[in-house]
Amino acid sequence: MSRVSRTKLKEIKKEFITLMAKPENKENRMRFFVIDERFHKLLNEKCKN
């Protein structure tokens, strides 16, 4: 996996927040965070972090 610059990460974060703030995404917001939490847990287990 290649490295991502801080500037790019900030840009991605800003776009993500804008996307999640849209009314049509309100219903899916909680589901996304549950999936994201599970993904990070799995990633940490596989990478031994």
PDB file with SEQRES, HELIX, SHEET and CRYST1 records, atoms N, CA, C and O in Angstrom:
SEQRES   1 A   49  MET SER ARG VAL SER ARG THR LYS LEU LYS GLU ILE LYS          
SEQRES   2 A   49  LYS GLU PHE ILE THR LEU MET ALA LYS PRO GLU ASN LYS          
SEQRES   3 A   49  GLU ASN ARG MET ARG PHE PHE VAL ILE ASP GLU ARG PHE          
SEQRES   4 A   49  HIS LYS LEU LEU ASN GLU LYS CYS LYS ASN                      
HELIX    1 AA1 ARG A    6  ALA A   21  1                                  16    
HELIX    2 AA2 PRO A   23  ASN A   25  5                                   3    
HELIX    3 AA3 LYS A   26  CYS A   47  1                                  22    
CRYST1    1.000    1.000    1.000  90.00  90.00  90.00 P 1           1          
ATOM      1  N   MET A   1       0.844  -1.170   0.000  1.00  0.00           N  
ATOM      2  CA  MET A   1       0.000   0.000   0.000  1.00  0.00           C  
ATOM      3  C   MET A   1       0.894   1.241   0.000  1.00  0.00           C  
ATOM      4  O   MET A   1       1.804   1.353   0.821  1.00  0.00           O  
ATOM      5  N   SER A   2       0.641   2.148  -0.899  1.00  0.00           N  
ATOM      6  CA  SER A   2       1.473   3.345  -0.994  1.00  0.00           C  
ATOM      7  C   SER A   2       1.098   4.367   0.075  1.00  0.00           C  
ATOM      8  O   SER A   2      -0.007   4.348   0.617  1.00  0.00           O  
ATOM      9  N   ARG A   3       2.036   5.249   0.360  1.00  0.00           N  
ATOM     10  CA  ARG A   3       1.802   6.302   1.356  1.00  0.00           C  
ATOM     11  C   ARG A   3       0.948   7.404   0.761  1.00  0.00           C  
ATOM     12  O   ARG A   3       0.965   7.648  -0.445  1.00  0.00           O  
ATOM     13  N   VAL A   4       0.202   8.063   1.633  1.00  0.00           N  
ATOM     14  CA  VAL A   4      -0.661   9.167   1.225  1.00  0.00           C  
ATOM     15  C   VAL A   4      -0.213  10.405   1.991  1.00  0.00           C  
ATOM     16  O   VAL A   4       0.017  10.346   3.198  1.00  0.00           O  
ATOM     17  N   SER A   5      -0.093  11.516   1.290  1.00  0.00           N  
ATOM     18  CA  SER A   5       0.359  12.751   1.935  1.00  0.00           C  
ATOM     19  C   SER A   5      -0.700  13.283   2.895  1.00  0.00           C  
ATOM     20  O   SER A   5      -1.884  12.969   2.772  1.00  0.00           O  
ATOM     21  N   ARG A   6      -0.257  14.088   3.846  1.00  0.00           N  
ATOM     22  CA  ARG A   6      -1.188  14.701   4.803  1.00  0.00           C  
ATOM     23  C   ARG A   6      -2.196  15.584   4.083  1.00  0.00           C  
ATOM     24  O   ARG A   6      -3.373  15.618   4.441  1.00  0.00           O  
ATOM     25  N   THR A   7      -1.728  16.292   3.073  1.00  0.00           N  
ATOM     26  CA  THR A   7      -2.616  17.171   2.309  1.00  0.00           C  
ATOM     27  C   THR A   7      -3.729  16.361   1.663  1.00  0.00           C  
ATOM     28  O   THR A   7      -4.894  16.757   1.691  1.00  0.00           O  
ATOM     29  N   LYS A   8      -3.366  15.227   1.082  1.00  0.00           N  
ATOM     30  CA  LYS A   8      -4.362  14.365   0.437  1.00  0.00           C  
ATOM     31  C   LYS A   8      -5.322  13.790   1.475  1.00  0.00           C  
ATOM     32  O   LYS A   8      -6.523  13.697   1.223  1.00  0.00           O  
ATOM     33  N   LEU A   9      -4.804  13.407   2.633  1.00  0.00           N  
ATOM     34  CA  LEU A   9      -5.670  12.884   3.697  1.00  0.00           C  
ATOM     35  C   LEU A   9      -6.669  13.933   4.162  1.00  0.00           C  
ATOM     36  O   LEU A   9      -7.838  13.621   4.390  1.00  0.00           O  
ATOM     37  N   LYS A  10      -6.219  15.165   4.302  1.00  0.00           N  
ATOM     38  CA  LYS A  10      -7.120  16.245   4.710  1.00  0.00           C  
ATOM     39  C   LYS A  10      -8.199  16.469   3.659  1.00  0.00           C  
ATOM     40  O   LYS A  10      -9.357  16.724   3.990  1.00  0.00           O  
ATOM     41  N   GLU A  11      -7.812  16.371   2.398  1.00  0.00           N  
ATOM     42  CA  GLU A  11      -8.772  16.536   1.296  1.00  0.00           C  
ATOM     43  C   GLU A  11      -9.812  15.413   1.328  1.00  0.00           C  
ATOM     44  O   GLU A  11     -11.008  15.658   1.168  1.00  0.00           O  
ATOM     45  N   ILE A  12      -9.349  14.196   1.534  1.00  0.00           N  
ATOM     46  CA  ILE A  12     -10.248  13.038   1.606  1.00  0.00           C  
ATOM     47  C   ILE A  12     -11.199  13.188   2.795  1.00  0.00           C  
ATOM     48  O   ILE A  12     -12.393  12.917   2.676  1.00  0.00           O  
ATOM     49  N   LYS A  13     -10.667  13.618   3.939  1.00  0.00           N  
ATOM     50  CA  LYS A  13     -11.494  13.814   5.135  1.00  0.00           C  
ATOM     51  C   LYS A  13     -12.590  14.842   4.877  1.00  0.00           C  
ATOM     52  O   LYS A  13     -13.747  14.634   5.242  1.00  0.00           O  
ATOM     53  N   LYS A  14     -12.218  15.945   4.248  1.00  0.00           N  
ATOM     54  CA  LYS A  14     -13.182  17.008   3.955  1.00  0.00           C  
ATOM     55  C   LYS A  14     -14.294  16.491   3.039  1.00  0.00           C  
ATOM     56  O   LYS A  14     -15.473  16.758   3.270  1.00  0.00           O  
ATOM     57  N   GLU A  15     -13.905  15.746   1.996  1.00  0.00           N  
ATOM     58  CA  GLU A  15     -14.888  15.181   1.065  1.00  0.00           C  
ATOM     59  C   GLU A  15     -15.788  14.169   1.774  1.00  0.00           C  
ATOM     60  O   GLU A  15     -16.991  14.119   1.519  1.00  0.00           O  
ATOM     61  N   PHE A  16     -15.207  13.369   2.658  1.00  0.00           N  
ATOM     62  CA  PHE A  16     -15.971  12.365   3.394  1.00  0.00           C  
ATOM     63  C   PHE A  16     -17.006  13.025   4.302  1.00  0.00           C  
ATOM     64  O   PHE A  16     -18.161  12.602   4.347  1.00  0.00           O  
ATOM     65  N   ILE A  17     -16.588  14.058   5.020  1.00  0.00           N  
ATOM     66  CA  ILE A  17     -17.504  14.765   5.924  1.00  0.00           C  
ATOM     67  C   ILE A  17     -18.648  15.383   5.133  1.00  0.00           C  
ATOM     68  O   ILE A  17     -19.801  15.339   5.562  1.00  0.00           O  
ATOM     69  N   THR A  18     -18.330  15.956   3.982  1.00  0.00           N  
ATOM     70  CA  THR A  18     -19.360  16.541   3.120  1.00  0.00           C  
ATOM     71  C   THR A  18     -20.344  15.464   2.665  1.00  0.00           C  
ATOM     72  O   THR A  18     -21.556  15.678   2.672  1.00  0.00           O  
ATOM     73  N   LEU A  19     -19.818  14.319   2.273  1.00  0.00           N  
ATOM     74  CA  LEU A  19     -20.658  13.209   1.821  1.00  0.00           C  
ATOM     75  C   LEU A  19     -21.571  12.712   2.942  1.00  0.00           C  
ATOM     76  O   LEU A  19     -22.763  12.503   2.718  1.00  0.00           O  
ATOM     77  N   MET A  20     -21.032  12.524   4.133  1.00  0.00           N  
ATOM     78  CA  MET A  20     -21.814  12.022   5.260  1.00  0.00           C  
ATOM     79  C   MET A  20     -22.845  13.038   5.751  1.00  0.00           C  
ATOM     80  O   MET A  20     -23.840  12.656   6.367  1.00  0.00           O  
ATOM     81  N   ALA A  21     -22.623  14.307   5.490  1.00  0.00           N  
ATOM     82  CA  ALA A  21     -23.539  15.352   5.952  1.00  0.00           C  
ATOM     83  C   ALA A  21     -24.795  15.455   5.087  1.00  0.00           C  
ATOM     84  O   ALA A  21     -25.778  16.073   5.496  1.00  0.00           O  
ATOM     85  N   LYS A  22     -24.771  14.864   3.913  1.00  0.00           N  
ATOM     86  CA  LYS A  22     -25.928  14.940   3.018  1.00  0.00           C  
ATOM     87  C   LYS A  22     -27.110  14.195   3.635  1.00  0.00           C  
ATOM     88  O   LYS A  22     -26.948  13.095   4.164  1.00  0.00           O  
ATOM     89  N   PRO A  23     -28.296  14.797   3.565  1.00  0.00           N  
ATOM     90  CA  PRO A  23     -29.488  14.171   4.171  1.00  0.00           C  
ATOM     91  C   PRO A  23     -29.749  12.748   3.672  1.00  0.00           C  
ATOM     92  O   PRO A  23     -30.180  11.892   4.444  1.00  0.00           O  
ATOM     93  N   GLU A  24     -29.496  12.494   2.402  1.00  0.00           N  
ATOM     94  CA  GLU A  24     -29.777  11.156   1.865  1.00  0.00           C  
ATOM     95  C   GLU A  24     -28.836  10.094   2.432  1.00  0.00           C  
ATOM     96  O   GLU A  24     -29.114   8.902   2.300  1.00  0.00           O  
ATOM     97  N   ASN A  25     -27.742  10.492   3.052  1.00  0.00           N  
ATOM     98  CA  ASN A  25     -26.799   9.537   3.639  1.00  0.00           C  
ATOM     99  C   ASN A  25     -27.007   9.340   5.136  1.00  0.00           C  
ATOM    100  O   ASN A  25     -26.326   8.525   5.758  1.00  0.00           O  
ATOM    101  N   LYS A  26     -27.932  10.074   5.704  1.00  0.00           N  
ATOM    102  CA  LYS A  26     -28.159  10.010   7.155  1.00  0.00           C  
ATOM    103  C   LYS A  26     -28.477   8.586   7.610  1.00  0.00           C  
ATOM    104  O   LYS A  26     -27.966   8.127   8.631  1.00  0.00           O  
ATOM    105  N   GLU A  27     -29.314   7.896   6.852  1.00  0.00           N  
ATOM    106  CA  GLU A  27     -29.715   6.537   7.204  1.00  0.00           C  
ATOM    107  C   GLU A  27     -28.541   5.567   7.178  1.00  0.00           C  
ATOM    108  O   GLU A  27     -28.460   4.664   8.010  1.00  0.00           O  
ATOM    109  N   ASN A  28     -27.639   5.752   6.231  1.00  0.00           N  
ATOM    110  CA  ASN A  28     -26.520   4.829   6.056  1.00  0.00           C  
ATOM    111  C   ASN A  28     -25.316   5.154   6.933  1.00  0.00           C  
ATOM    112  O   ASN A  28     -24.378   4.362   7.027  1.00  0.00           O  
ATOM    113  N   ARG A  29     -25.343   6.305   7.567  1.00  0.00           N  
ATOM    114  CA  ARG A  29     -24.186   6.768   8.347  1.00  0.00           C  
ATOM    115  C   ARG A  29     -23.790   5.766   9.428  1.00  0.00           C  
ATOM    116  O   ARG A  29     -22.621   5.393   9.528  1.00  0.00           O  
ATOM    117  N   MET A  30     -24.735   5.337  10.218  1.00  0.00           N  
ATOM    118  CA  MET A  30     -24.427   4.427  11.322  1.00  0.00           C  
ATOM    119  C   MET A  30     -23.915   3.093  10.794  1.00  0.00           C  
ATOM    120  O   MET A  30     -22.968   2.529  11.342  1.00  0.00           O  
ATOM    121  N   ARG A  31     -24.523   2.597   9.755  1.00  0.00           N  
ATOM    122  CA  ARG A  31     -24.098   1.332   9.153  1.00  0.00           C  
ATOM    123  C   ARG A  31     -22.654   1.435   8.671  1.00  0.00           C  
ATOM    124  O   ARG A  31     -21.868   0.505   8.850  1.00  0.00           O  
ATOM    125  N   PHE A  32     -22.310   2.561   8.064  1.00  0.00           N  
ATOM    126  CA  PHE A  32     -20.952   2.762   7.572  1.00  0.00           C  
ATOM    127  C   PHE A  32     -19.942   2.681   8.717  1.00  0.00           C  
ATOM    128  O   PHE A  32     -18.911   2.021   8.591  1.00  0.00           O  
ATOM    129  N   PHE A  33     -20.238   3.353   9.833  1.00  0.00           N  
ATOM    130  CA  PHE A  33     -19.283   3.376  10.939  1.00  0.00           C  
ATOM    131  C   PHE A  33     -19.129   2.007  11.591  1.00  0.00           C  
ATOM    132  O   PHE A  33     -18.048   1.683  12.082  1.00  0.00           O  
ATOM    133  N   VAL A  34     -20.174   1.206  11.607  1.00  0.00           N  
ATOM    134  CA  VAL A  34     -20.071  -0.157  12.133  1.00  0.00           C  
ATOM    135  C   VAL A  34     -19.165  -0.981  11.228  1.00  0.00           C  
ATOM    136  O   VAL A  34     -18.294  -1.703  11.715  1.00  0.00           O  
ATOM    137  N   ILE A  35     -19.359  -0.881   9.923  1.00  0.00           N  
ATOM    138  CA  ILE A  35     -18.517  -1.602   8.960  1.00  0.00           C  
ATOM    139  C   ILE A  35     -17.076  -1.120   9.068  1.00  0.00           C  
ATOM    140  O   ILE A  35     -16.148  -1.929   9.056  1.00  0.00           O  
ATOM    141  N   ASP A  36     -16.881   0.199   9.174  1.00  0.00           N  
ATOM    142  CA  ASP A  36     -15.547   0.778   9.278  1.00  0.00           C  
ATOM    143  C   ASP A  36     -14.830   0.267  10.525  1.00  0.00           C  
ATOM    144  O   ASP A  36     -13.643  -0.052  10.476  1.00  0.00           O  
ATOM    145  N   GLU A  37     -15.548   0.192  11.630  1.00  0.00           N  
ATOM    146  CA  GLU A  37     -14.955  -0.298  12.884  1.00  0.00           C  
ATOM    147  C   GLU A  37     -14.519  -1.754  12.732  1.00  0.00           C  
ATOM    148  O   GLU A  37     -13.431  -2.126  13.172  1.00  0.00           O  
ATOM    149  N   ARG A  38     -15.354  -2.568  12.118  1.00  0.00           N  
ATOM    150  CA  ARG A  38     -15.014  -3.984  11.904  1.00  0.00           C  
ATOM    151  C   ARG A  38     -13.814  -4.121  10.973  1.00  0.00           C  
ATOM    152  O   ARG A  38     -12.956  -4.978  11.183  1.00  0.00           O  
ATOM    153  N   PHE A  39     -13.753  -3.276   9.941  1.00  0.00           N  
ATOM    154  CA  PHE A  39     -12.640  -3.306   8.996  1.00  0.00           C  
ATOM    155  C   PHE A  39     -11.327  -2.983   9.713  1.00  0.00           C  
ATOM    156  O   PHE A  39     -10.325  -3.670   9.512  1.00  0.00           O  
ATOM    157  N   HIS A  40     -11.329  -1.949  10.541  1.00  0.00           N  
ATOM    158  CA  HIS A  40     -10.114  -1.569  11.263  1.00  0.00           C  
ATOM    159  C   HIS A  40      -9.673  -2.666  12.230  1.00  0.00           C  
ATOM    160  O   HIS A  40      -8.479  -2.921  12.387  1.00  0.00           O  
ATOM    161  N   LYS A  41     -10.632  -3.303  12.866  1.00  0.00           N  
ATOM    162  CA  LYS A  41     -10.307  -4.395  13.787  1.00  0.00           C  
ATOM    163  C   LYS A  41      -9.651  -5.544  13.024  1.00  0.00           C  
ATOM    164  O   LYS A  41      -8.639  -6.088  13.466  1.00  0.00           O  
ATOM    165  N   LEU A  42     -10.218  -5.906  11.895  1.00  0.00           N  
ATOM    166  CA  LEU A  42      -9.666  -6.974  11.070  1.00  0.00           C  
ATOM    167  C   LEU A  42      -8.281  -6.595  10.553  1.00  0.00           C  
ATOM    168  O   LEU A  42      -7.360  -7.411  10.587  1.00  0.00           O  
ATOM    169  N   LEU A  43      -8.134  -5.376  10.079  1.00  0.00           N  
ATOM    170  CA  LEU A  43      -6.853  -4.902   9.565  1.00  0.00           C  
ATOM    171  C   LEU A  43      -5.783  -4.959  10.657  1.00  0.00           C  
ATOM    172  O   LEU A  43      -4.657  -5.383  10.398  1.00  0.00           O  
ATOM    173  N   ASN A  44      -6.124  -4.540  11.855  1.00  0.00           N  
ATOM    174  CA  ASN A  44      -5.175  -4.575  12.968  1.00  0.00           C  
ATOM    175  C   ASN A  44      -4.779  -6.003  13.328  1.00  0.00           C  
ATOM    176  O   ASN A  44      -3.621  -6.264  13.654  1.00  0.00           O  
ATOM    177  N   GLU A  45      -5.732  -6.921  13.271  1.00  0.00           N  
ATOM    178  CA  GLU A  45      -5.430  -8.320  13.572  1.00  0.00           C  
ATOM    179  C   GLU A  45      -4.497  -8.908  12.522  1.00  0.00           C  
ATOM    180  O   GLU A  45      -3.550  -9.619  12.859  1.00  0.00           O  
ATOM    181  N   LYS A  46      -4.757  -8.619  11.260  1.00  0.00           N  
ATOM    182  CA  LYS A  46      -3.958  -9.171  10.163  1.00  0.00           C  
ATOM    183  C   LYS A  46      -2.568  -8.554  10.095  1.00  0.00           C  
ATOM    184  O   LYS A  46      -1.609  -9.220   9.703  1.00  0.00           O  
ATOM    185  N   CYS A  47      -2.456  -7.288  10.474  1.00  0.00           N  
ATOM    186  CA  CYS A  47      -1.169  -6.579  10.391  1.00  0.00           C  
ATOM    187  C   CYS A  47      -0.409  -6.611  11.711  1.00  0.00           C  
ATOM    188  O   CYS A  47       0.700  -6.087  11.809  1.00  0.00           O  
ATOM    189  N   LYS A  48      -1.011  -7.228  12.725  1.00  0.00           N  
ATOM    190  CA  LYS A  48      -0.405  -7.333  14.056  1.00  0.00           C  
ATOM    191  C   LYS A  48      -0.072  -5.969  14.649  1.00  0.00           C  
ATOM    192  O   LYS A  48       0.986  -5.790  15.253  1.00  0.00           O  
ATOM    193  N   ASN A  49      -0.978  -5.006  14.474  1.00  0.00           N  
ATOM    194  CA  ASN A  49      -0.777  -3.656  15.034  1.00  0.00           C  
ATOM    195  C   ASN A  49      -1.414  -3.549  16.396  1.00  0.00           C  
ATOM    196  O   ASN A  49      -1.352  -2.493  17.025  1.00  0.00           O  
TER     197      ASN A  49                                                      
END                                                                             
